Amino acid sequence: MIEENLIEDNSINNQKSSELFTPTDDIEIDLSSASSDTQVPSVNENQNSYVEKRLPGRPKLFKTDEEEEEVGLDNKVFYDDASEQANFASISYREAVTGEHSDEWKESICKKIGQIIKRETFDIVNKPKHVNIIDSESVLSNKTDSKGNVITKKARLVARGFEQSHGIDYFQTFAPVMRLESLRILIALAAQFSLKLNQLDITSAFLHGDLAEKVYMKIPKYLDLFLEILVKNEKYSNIYVKAKDMIEKIKKPNQVCLLKKALYGLKQAGRVWNQKIDNIFKSLNLKASKAEPCLYYDINKNYAILIILYVDDMLIAYNNEKKLNDLKEKLKSKIEVKDLGEAKYCVGIEHINKIVENFNLADAKTTATPADRSSLYSLQKKEAVPTLPYQELIGSVMYLSVATRSDIMHSVVFLSQFNTSFDREYWSAAKRIVKYLKSTINYGLIFKKDEFEINGFVDADWGSNILDRKSFTGYVFKLGESAITWKSQKKKR
């Protein structure tokens, strides 16, 4: 039986991120499937230049002096601003509404607006005087499965939270985020106590969060046109009535949106959503761990349920099917939840193959080690070569190193020292990590039932860095035979 004090053990804490797992009798995590949210360019190994290839992750905006291009939709006129071209590596609005998948994108946008109306996310009101009014934008992206296949078109209305003013339309913003080792510990506990793993996804999670502050927003672009489509498709439903009323209000001059629910992009969106789900869990008699605020549990002699939350993804470890189904039904009565069944793919970590493909290293020779120690420690700081996507590659493998691949941690940490002073020699050292990942693509973390104890291993070198003669320290901690946390760090002194 799982003891409560195991859940409250705060002896191990560190990194933040997300994880991929495939539960079996021995739970195995496919290390080949982790990657970074960092956007990376496509690189030809034999050339000095590279071609940009956008991926999901941090935004990179391309400014242009080109004039706006008119785009038609249902005989209406839309304008595709230059600023809409590459937000969050999204599909451009022009491409979405005029491309071969335009019907799917229109359906996705209408579905999102329908959710916003259903949740009563905002009211259309007269524009008040002397208030801060923020803008918004639509972000369109392809949602993929664990193999990188497009499974759905995703539309999202995002508020420009950077236009908010502290002390006026937002105050506190902090919200806890699941730590990676907490997820690994949960999987290790599941293996140790023969628990099953189930996964839930919360639909439009932030739209459930209730705003305490008054936040005013400009009416989103093309909202009236998509509302008209909704009115045609949703006749005699609640959405139909609300959409029609909203259209009439938008026609009036000086109208703005008064937000009642959190939109993605708001400064406080993560916080109010966390407060909402925390209250829901506690109303269902789930306790929050003091060591990990994103871990909730209900344990007694008859059953055990442990839930770990990563924003809108939920992983549940359980040993009582009836209790799990009861929990699901109660959650569905309070929020919109999608049951993904047995946990297979969590929090969007993608295959190593994608990193290999994005840097054009598919035909590169593999290597048996992530670094050559003699050449690695002989690197000197130099003037950066801007044409090399060194930082993008390091960012990609950095995420891997903290998520599932402890074997590349030291090499990644060492090379990350040179993010502003790299040349082709450093680029070759960074590519070697990817070549090593290619040769070890089937490596995986194994979580299995074993002696239930924590073991730690720590070591350090002695002034091996020729640049400053500082030492590196590394450690790994294991729960039974399962690695749950690791680190490599340069000493400060």
C-alpha positions as CSV (number, residue, x, y, z in Angstrom):
1,M,0.0,0.0,0.0
2,I,1.2,3.5,-0.8
3,E,1.8,5.5,2.4
4,E,0.9,9.2,2.5
5,N,4.3,10.2,3.7
6,L,5.7,9.0,0.3
7,I,3.6,11.6,-1.4
8,E,4.8,14.4,0.9
9,D,8.5,13.6,0.7
10,N,10.2,16.8,-0.4
11,S,13.7,15.5,-0.4
12,I,14.1,15.7,-4.2
13,N,13.2,18.7,-6.3
14,N,14.6,20.5,-9.3
15,Q,13.9,20.7,-13.0
16,K,10.7,21.7,-14.8
17,S,9.3,20.3,-18.0
18,S,7.2,17.4,-19.4
19,E,7.5,13.7,-20.1
20,L,6.6,10.8,-22.4
21,F,5.8,7.3,-21.2
22,T,4.4,4.0,-22.3
23,P,3.1,1.8,-19.4
24,T,3.7,-1.9,-19.5
25,D,4.4,-4.5,-16.8
26,D,7.7,-2.6,-16.6
27,I,6.9,1.0,-17.5
28,E,9.2,2.2,-20.2
29,I,9.8,5.7,-21.4
30,D,10.9,6.0,-25.0
31,L,13.8,8.3,-24.9
32,S,13.8,8.6,-28.6
33,S,10.7,10.7,-28.5
34,A,11.7,13.7,-26.5
35,S,12.5,17.1,-28.1
36,S,12.5,20.8,-27.5
37,D,9.8,23.3,-27.9
38,T,12.6,25.5,-29.3
39,Q,12.1,26.4,-32.9
40,V,14.9,25.2,-35.0
41,P,16.0,25.9,-38.6
42,S,16.7,23.3,-41.2
43,V,20.5,23.0,-41.8
44,N,22.6,21.4,-44.5
45,E,25.6,19.9,-42.8
46,N,27.8,20.7,-45.8
47,Q,26.8,24.3,-46.1
48,N,27.5,27.4,-44.1
49,S,24.0,28.8,-44.5
50,Y,20.6,27.3,-43.5
51,V,17.0,27.7,-44.3
52,E,14.5,28.6,-41.6
53,K,11.9,25.9,-40.8
54,R,9.3,26.9,-38.3
55,L,8.3,24.5,-35.5
56,P,6.0,24.8,-32.4
57,G,7.8,26.8,-29.7
58,R,9.0,30.3,-29.0
59,P,7.8,32.9,-31.4
60,K,10.0,34.5,-34.0
61,L,8.4,37.3,-35.9
62,F,9.5,38.2,-39.4
63,K,8.9,41.8,-40.2
64,T,8.2,42.9,-43.7
65,D,7.5,46.1,-45.7
66,E,5.1,44.2,-48.0
67,E,1.6,45.6,-48.2
68,E,-1.4,43.8,-46.7
69,E,-2.8,41.1,-48.9
70,E,-6.5,40.7,-49.3
71,V,-7.9,37.2,-48.6
72,G,-11.5,36.2,-49.3
73,L,-13.7,34.0,-47.2
74,D,-17.3,33.3,-48.0
75,N,-17.3,36.4,-50.2
76,K,-16.0,38.5,-47.3
77,V,-12.7,40.4,-47.3
78,F,-10.0,39.6,-44.7
79,Y,-6.6,41.2,-44.3
80,D,-3.5,39.2,-43.4
81,D,-1.1,41.4,-41.4
82,A,2.6,40.8,-41.6
83,S,2.5,40.4,-37.8
84,E,0.3,37.3,-38.2
85,Q,2.8,35.4,-40.3
86,A,4.8,33.5,-37.7
87,N,3.4,33.9,-34.2
88,F,4.2,30.8,-32.2
89,A,5.2,29.1,-35.4
90,S,1.5,29.1,-36.3
91,I,-0.1,28.7,-39.7
92,S,-0.6,32.1,-41.3
93,Y,-4.2,33.3,-41.4
94,R,-4.0,33.7,-45.2
95,E,-2.7,30.2,-45.6
96,A,-5.4,28.8,-43.4
97,V,-8.5,30.4,-45.0
98,T,-7.3,30.0,-48.6
99,G,-5.3,26.8,-48.6
100,E,-6.4,23.2,-49.3
101,H,-7.5,22.7,-45.7
102,S,-9.5,26.0,-45.4
103,D,-12.8,24.2,-44.5
104,E,-11.1,22.4,-41.6
105,W,-9.5,25.7,-40.4
106,K,-12.9,27.5,-40.6
107,E,-14.5,24.7,-38.7
108,S,-11.8,24.9,-36.0
109,I,-12.1,28.6,-35.6
110,C,-15.9,28.4,-35.4
111,K,-15.5,25.6,-32.8
112,K,-13.2,27.8,-30.7
113,I,-15.6,30.8,-30.9
114,G,-18.4,28.5,-29.9
115,Q,-16.5,27.4,-26.8
116,I,-15.8,31.0,-26.0
117,I,-19.6,31.8,-26.3
118,K,-20.6,28.7,-24.3
119,R,-18.3,29.6,-21.5
120,E,-19.4,33.2,-21.5
121,T,-15.8,34.3,-21.8
122,F,-16.6,38.0,-22.4
123,D,-19.5,40.4,-22.8
124,I,-19.7,43.1,-25.5
125,V,-20.0,46.4,-23.7
126,N,-19.7,50.1,-24.4
127,K,-16.1,51.3,-24.4
128,P,-15.4,53.0,-21.0
129,K,-13.3,56.1,-20.8
130,H,-9.7,56.1,-19.5
131,V,-9.2,52.3,-19.3
132,N,-6.5,50.1,-20.6
133,I,-7.8,48.1,-23.7
134,I,-5.6,45.3,-24.9
135,D,-5.7,43.6,-28.3
136,S,-5.8,40.0,-29.3
137,E,-4.8,37.7,-32.2
138,S,-5.7,34.2,-33.5
139,V,-3.1,31.5,-33.3
140,L,-3.6,28.6,-35.7
141,S,-1.5,25.5,-35.5
142,N,-1.5,21.8,-36.4
143,K,-1.8,19.4,-33.4
144,T,0.2,16.2,-33.8
145,D,0.4,12.8,-32.2
146,S,3.4,11.1,-30.7
147,K,4.6,10.2,-34.3
148,G,4.3,13.7,-35.6
149,N,1.2,13.1,-37.7
150,V,-1.3,15.9,-37.8
151,I,-4.5,14.8,-35.9
152,T,-6.4,18.1,-35.7
153,K,-6.4,21.8,-36.6
154,K,-6.1,23.9,-33.6
155,A,-7.3,27.5,-33.3
156,R,-6.8,29.7,-30.3
157,L,-7.8,33.3,-29.5
158,V,-4.8,34.8,-27.6
159,A,-4.9,38.0,-25.7
160,R,-1.9,40.3,-25.9
161,G,-1.1,40.2,-22.3
162,F,2.1,42.3,-22.8
163,E,-0.3,45.2,-23.2
164,Q,-1.7,44.8,-19.7
165,S,-0.8,47.2,-16.9
166,H,0.3,45.8,-13.5
167,G,-1.9,47.1,-10.7
168,I,-4.7,47.9,-13.1
169,D,-5.9,44.8,-15.0
170,Y,-3.6,42.2,-13.3
171,F,-1.9,41.7,-10.0
172,Q,-0.4,38.4,-9.1
173,T,0.6,36.0,-11.9
174,F,2.4,33.0,-10.2
175,A,1.1,29.5,-10.9
176,P,2.8,26.3,-10.0
177,V,4.1,24.0,-12.7
178,M,4.8,20.3,-12.4
179,R,8.4,19.3,-12.0
180,L,9.8,16.6,-14.2
181,E,11.1,14.5,-11.4
182,S,7.6,14.5,-9.9
183,L,6.3,12.9,-13.0
184,R,9.1,10.3,-13.0
185,I,8.5,9.6,-9.3
186,L,4.8,9.0,-10.0
187,I,5.6,6.6,-12.8
188,A,8.1,4.8,-10.5
189,L,5.4,4.5,-7.8
190,A,3.0,3.2,-10.4
191,A,5.5,0.5,-11.3
192,Q,6.3,-0.3,-7.7
193,F,2.7,-0.7,-6.5
194,S,1.2,-2.1,-9.7
195,L,-0.9,1.0,-10.5
196,K,-2.5,1.7,-13.8
197,L,-2.0,5.0,-15.7
198,N,-4.8,7.0,-17.3
199,Q,-4.7,10.3,-19.1
200,L,-7.1,13.1,-19.3
201,D,-7.0,16.3,-21.3
202,I,-8.9,19.4,-20.3
203,T,-10.5,21.2,-23.2
204,S,-9.8,25.0,-23.4
205,A,-8.5,24.9,-19.8
206,F,-7.9,28.6,-19.3
207,L,-11.4,29.5,-20.4
208,H,-12.5,27.9,-17.1
209,G,-10.6,30.4,-15.0
210,D,-12.7,33.3,-13.5
211,L,-11.2,36.8,-13.6
212,A,-11.3,39.0,-10.6
213,E,-9.9,42.1,-12.4
214,K,-11.7,44.1,-15.1
215,V,-9.9,43.4,-18.3
216,Y,-11.0,45.2,-21.5
217,M,-10.1,43.9,-25.0
218,K,-10.7,45.1,-28.5
219,I,-13.2,43.0,-30.5
220,P,-11.2,40.3,-32.2
221,K,-10.7,40.6,-35.9
222,Y,-13.3,38.9,-38.1
223,L,-15.3,37.9,-35.0
224,D,-18.5,39.1,-36.6
225,L,-17.9,37.1,-39.8
226,F,-17.3,33.9,-37.9
227,L,-20.3,34.6,-35.7
228,E,-22.5,34.7,-38.8
229,I,-21.2,31.3,-39.8
230,L,-22.0,30.0,-36.3
231,V,-25.5,31.4,-36.6
232,K,-26.0,29.5,-39.8
233,N,-24.7,26.2,-38.4
234,E,-26.1,26.4,-34.8
235,K,-29.7,27.2,-35.3
236,Y,-32.1,27.0,-32.4
237,S,-29.2,26.3,-29.9
238,N,-28.0,28.4,-27.0
239,I,-24.9,29.3,-29.0
240,Y,-27.2,30.5,-31.8
241,V,-29.1,32.9,-29.5
242,K,-25.9,34.2,-27.9
243,A,-24.0,34.6,-31.2
244,K,-26.9,36.5,-32.8
245,D,-27.1,38.8,-29.8
246,M,-23.3,39.4,-30.0
247,I,-23.5,40.3,-33.7
248,E,-26.1,43.0,-33.0
249,K,-23.9,44.5,-30.2
250,I,-20.8,44.5,-32.4
251,K,-22.6,46.6,-35.0
252,K,-22.9,49.4,-32.5
253,P,-20.0,52.0,-32.3
254,N,-17.4,52.0,-29.6
255,Q,-17.8,48.5,-28.4
256,V,-15.2,46.4,-26.6
257,C,-15.0,43.0,-24.8
258,L,-15.2,42.9,-21.1
259,L,-13.4,39.6,-20.1
260,K,-15.1,37.4,-17.5
261,K,-13.0,34.3,-18.1
262,A,-9.2,34.0,-18.7
263,L,-7.9,33.9,-22.3
264,Y,-4.6,32.4,-23.2
265,G,-2.0,35.2,-23.2
266,L,-3.3,37.1,-20.2
267,K,-0.8,37.7,-17.5
268,Q,-2.9,36.0,-14.8
269,A,-4.5,33.3,-17.0
270,G,-2.3,30.5,-15.6
271,R,-2.9,31.6,-12.0
272,V,-6.7,31.7,-12.2
273,W,-6.9,28.4,-14.0
274,N,-4.7,26.8,-11.4
275,Q,-7.0,28.3,-8.7
276,K,-10.0,26.8,-10.4
277,I,-8.7,23.3,-10.8
278,D,-7.2,23.3,-7.3
279,N,-10.7,24.2,-5.9
280,I,-12.3,21.5,-8.0
281,F,-9.8,18.8,-6.8
282,K,-10.2,19.8,-3.2
283,S,-14.0,19.7,-3.5
284,L,-13.6,16.1,-4.6
285,N,-11.7,15.3,-1.4
286,L,-8.3,15.2,-3.1
287,K,-5.3,16.5,-1.1
288,A,-2.6,18.6,-2.6
289,S,1.0,17.5,-1.9
290,K,3.0,20.0,0.1
291,A,6.1,18.9,-1.8
292,E,4.6,19.1,-5.2
293,P,1.6,21.5,-5.5
294,C,0.6,19.9,-8.9
295,L,0.2,16.5,-7.3
296,Y,-3.1,15.5,-5.8
297,Y,-4.0,12.2,-4.1
298,D,-6.7,10.2,-2.3
299,I,-5.2,7.2,-0.5
300,N,-6.7,4.7,1.9
301,K,-6.5,0.9,2.6
302,N,-9.0,0.2,-0.2
303,Y,-7.7,2.3,-3.1
304,A,-5.1,4.8,-4.2
305,I,-5.6,7.6,-6.7
306,L,-2.8,10.0,-7.6
307,I,-3.1,12.8,-10.1
308,I,-0.4,15.0,-11.5
309,L,-1.3,18.1,-13.5
310,Y,0.7,19.8,-16.2
311,V,-1.4,22.9,-17.1
312,D,-4.2,21.1,-18.9
313,D,-2.9,17.5,-19.1
314,M,-3.7,15.1,-16.3
315,L,-2.0,11.8,-15.5
316,I,-3.8,9.6,-13.1
317,A,-2.3,6.6,-11.3
318,Y,-4.9,4.3,-9.8
319,N,-5.7,0.7,-8.6
320,N,-9.5,0.9,-8.5
321,E,-11.4,1.1,-11.7
322,K,-14.7,2.1,-10.1
323,K,-13.1,4.9,-8.1
324,L,-11.5,6.2,-11.3
325,N,-14.7,6.2,-13.3
326,D,-16.5,8.0,-10.4
327,L,-13.7,10.6,-10.4
328,K,-14.0,11.1,-14.1
329,E,-17.8,11.6,-14.0
330,K,-17.4,14.2,-11.2
331,L,-14.8,16.1,-13.1
332,K,-16.9,16.1,-16.3
333,S,-19.7,17.6,-14.4
334,K,-17.5,20.6,-13.5
335,I,-15.2,21.1,-16.5
336,E,-15.0,19.8,-20.1
337,V,-12.6,16.8,-20.0
338,K,-11.5,14.5,-22.8
339,D,-10.7,11.0,-21.7
340,L,-7.6,9.8,-23.6
341,G,-7.6,6.3,-21.9
342,E,-4.5,4.4,-21.1
343,A,-1.5,6.8,-20.9
344,K,0.7,6.5,-24.0
345,Y,1.7,10.1,-24.9
346,C,2.0,13.0,-22.5
347,V,2.7,16.7,-22.7
348,G,3.8,16.9,-26.3
349,I,7.4,15.5,-26.3
350,E,8.3,14.6,-29.9
351,H,10.7,12.2,-31.6
352,I,14.4,12.5,-31.8
353,N,13.8,11.9,-35.5
354,K,12.3,15.3,-35.8
355,I,15.5,17.0,-34.4
356,V,17.5,14.9,-36.9
357,E,15.3,15.9,-39.7
358,N,15.2,19.6,-38.8
359,F,19.0,19.9,-38.8
360,N,19.4,17.7,-42.0
361,L,21.4,15.1,-40.2
362,A,19.4,12.1,-41.5
363,D,22.4,10.9,-43.6
364,A,25.1,11.8,-41.1
365,K,27.2,9.1,-39.6
366,T,26.3,8.0,-36.0
367,T,28.7,8.0,-33.1
368,A,28.9,5.9,-29.9
369,T,29.4,8.8,-27.5
370,P,27.9,12.2,-27.2
371,A,31.3,14.0,-26.9
372,D,35.0,13.5,-27.4
373,R,36.4,14.5,-24.1
374,S,39.8,15.7,-25.4
375,S,38.3,18.0,-28.1
376,L,35.4,19.1,-25.9
377,Y,37.7,20.4,-23.1
378,S,40.0,22.1,-25.6
379,L,37.4,24.5,-26.9
380,Q,38.1,28.2,-26.6
381,K,35.6,31.1,-26.6
382,K,35.5,32.7,-30.1
383,E,33.5,35.2,-32.0
384,A,30.1,33.7,-32.9
385,V,29.3,32.7,-36.5
386,P,25.7,34.1,-36.9
387,T,24.8,31.8,-39.8
388,L,25.0,28.7,-37.7
389,P,21.9,27.7,-35.7
390,Y,24.0,26.6,-32.7
391,Q,21.7,28.1,-30.1
392,E,18.7,26.4,-31.6
393,L,20.3,23.0,-31.6
394,I,21.5,23.4,-28.0
395,G,18.0,24.4,-27.0
396,S,16.6,21.3,-28.6
397,V,18.9,18.8,-27.0
398,M,18.8,20.7,-23.7
399,Y,15.1,19.9,-23.4
400,L,16.0,16.2,-24.1
401,S,18.7,16.2,-21.5
402,V,16.5,17.3,-18.6
403,A,13.4,15.3,-19.8
404,T,14.7,11.8,-20.4
405,R,18.3,11.6,-21.5
406,S,20.7,12.0,-18.6
407,D,23.5,10.5,-20.8
408,I,23.8,13.8,-22.8
409,M,23.4,16.1,-19.8
410,H,27.0,17.0,-19.3
411,S,27.8,17.5,-23.0
412,V,24.8,19.8,-23.4
413,V,25.6,21.8,-20.3
414,F,29.2,22.2,-21.3
415,L,28.4,23.4,-24.8
416,S,25.7,25.8,-23.6
417,Q,28.5,27.9,-22.1
418,F,29.3,29.0,-25.7
419,N,25.9,30.2,-26.9
420,T,27.3,33.6,-27.7
421,S,30.8,32.6,-28.8
422,F,30.7,29.6,-31.1
423,D,32.2,28.7,-34.5
424,R,32.2,25.6,-36.8
425,E,34.2,23.7,-34.2
426,Y,31.5,24.1,-31.6
427,W,28.9,23.4,-34.3
428,S,30.5,20.1,-35.0
429,A,30.6,19.2,-31.3
430,A,26.9,20.1,-31.0
431,K,26.0,18.0,-34.0
432,R,27.8,15.1,-32.5
433,I,25.2,15.0,-29.7
434,V,22.5,14.6,-32.3
435,K,24.5,11.9,-34.1
436,Y,24.8,10.0,-30.8
437,L,21.1,10.3,-30.3
438,K,20.5,8.8,-33.7
439,S,22.6,5.7,-32.7
440,T,20.8,5.4,-29.3
441,I,17.3,6.2,-30.5
442,N,15.8,3.1,-28.9
443,Y,17.2,3.8,-25.4
444,G,14.6,4.2,-22.7
445,L,14.0,4.7,-19.0
446,I,12.7,1.5,-17.4
447,F,10.4,1.8,-14.4
448,K,10.0,-1.6,-12.7
449,K,9.1,-3.1,-9.4
450,D,12.3,-3.4,-7.3
451,E,13.7,-2.7,-3.8
452,F,11.9,0.4,-2.7
453,E,14.7,2.7,-1.7
454,I,16.4,5.9,-2.9
455,N,20.1,5.7,-4.0
456,G,22.2,8.7,-5.0
457,F,25.4,8.8,-7.0
458,V,27.5,12.0,-7.0
459,D,30.9,12.8,-8.6
460,A,33.0,15.8,-9.7
461,D,36.1,16.4,-11.8
462,W,39.0,18.6,-10.7
463,G,39.5,21.8,-12.6
464,S,39.2,20.2,-16.0
465,N,37.9,23.3,-17.8
466,I,40.9,24.9,-19.3
467,L,39.1,28.2,-19.7
468,D,38.7,29.0,-16.0
469,R,39.8,25.7,-14.2
470,K,36.4,25.4,-12.6
471,S,35.0,21.9,-11.9
472,F,31.8,20.2,-12.9
473,T,29.6,18.2,-10.5
474,G,27.1,15.6,-11.5
475,Y,24.6,13.5,-9.7
476,V,21.8,11.0,-10.4
477,F,19.2,9.7,-7.9
478,K,17.3,6.5,-8.4
479,L,14.1,5.2,-6.8
480,G,14.7,1.4,-6.8
481,E,16.3,0.9,-10.2
482,S,14.4,3.9,-11.8
483,A,16.3,7.1,-12.5
484,I,14.2,10.0,-11.2
485,T,16.4,13.0,-11.2
486,W,19.9,14.0,-12.5
487,K,22.1,17.0,-13.1
488,S,25.4,18.3,-14.3
489,Q,26.5,21.7,-13.2
490,K,29.6,23.8,-13.3
491,K,30.8,25.0,-10.0
492,K,30.6,28.7,-9.3
493,R,33.9,28.7,-7.4
